[in-house]
Amino acid sequence: MIVSLRGSLVDVQAKSVVIDVGGIGYEVMVTAAVLRLLPPLMEELFIHTYLHVQDDAMVLYGFSSLEERSLFREIISISGIGPKKAIGMLSSIGPSEFIRAVQERQLSVLTSLPGIGKKTAERILLELKDKFKDPVWVQAEHEPAATRTDIVDDAVDALIALGYSQAEALHMVKSAKDKLTDNDDLQELLKLALASNSR
């Protein structure tokens, strides 16, 4: 089992990255959280991974944290939810929000996730309701959410609307967001992102 990769980021697509590890390029399907935190091309990237073996292929999935990967494994253990659907779900909701939705039986939150209808959401609640009583999950549920995620997402969407590709927008925002102060807003982040791209 390949549980992590560390290497140079050589390519970014809408839902995947390619990491060069010792001269071998690994394509990894990743969550939105990974895409938001990518370094510039050719710089080092470390991600947690899960190797899914199918009859006709082996597919690597990548995650921004151990908690995200653990949650992925719990989700794909549910009948009717494959890895592609699970990665799409985790790109739309953070681990703590998902855990809370299951603990509080928030059916509407689960059905708002891509590819999840009412029956599948009910199956998630039934099969995972007792899983998140473990201290590890309780701790993860109470961890603070990543700061300023909304403004980053909004900036990426705005740049895509301006004609940039998702990969370009993600790189622009990544290079600009570290320069933000606590008082800066979406407009300032966009200014910094566009300025960094012009350089």
PyMOL commands that set and color helices and strands:
alter all, ss='L'
color gray80, all
select helices_A, chain A and resi 32-36+66-76+83-90+95-103+107-111+118-128+131-133+135-142+149-161+166-177+186-198
alter helices_A, ss='H'
color red, helices_A
select strands_A, chain A and resi 4-12+16-21+24-30+44-53+58-63
alter strands_A, ss='S'
color yellow, strands_A
deselect
rebuild
show_as cartoon
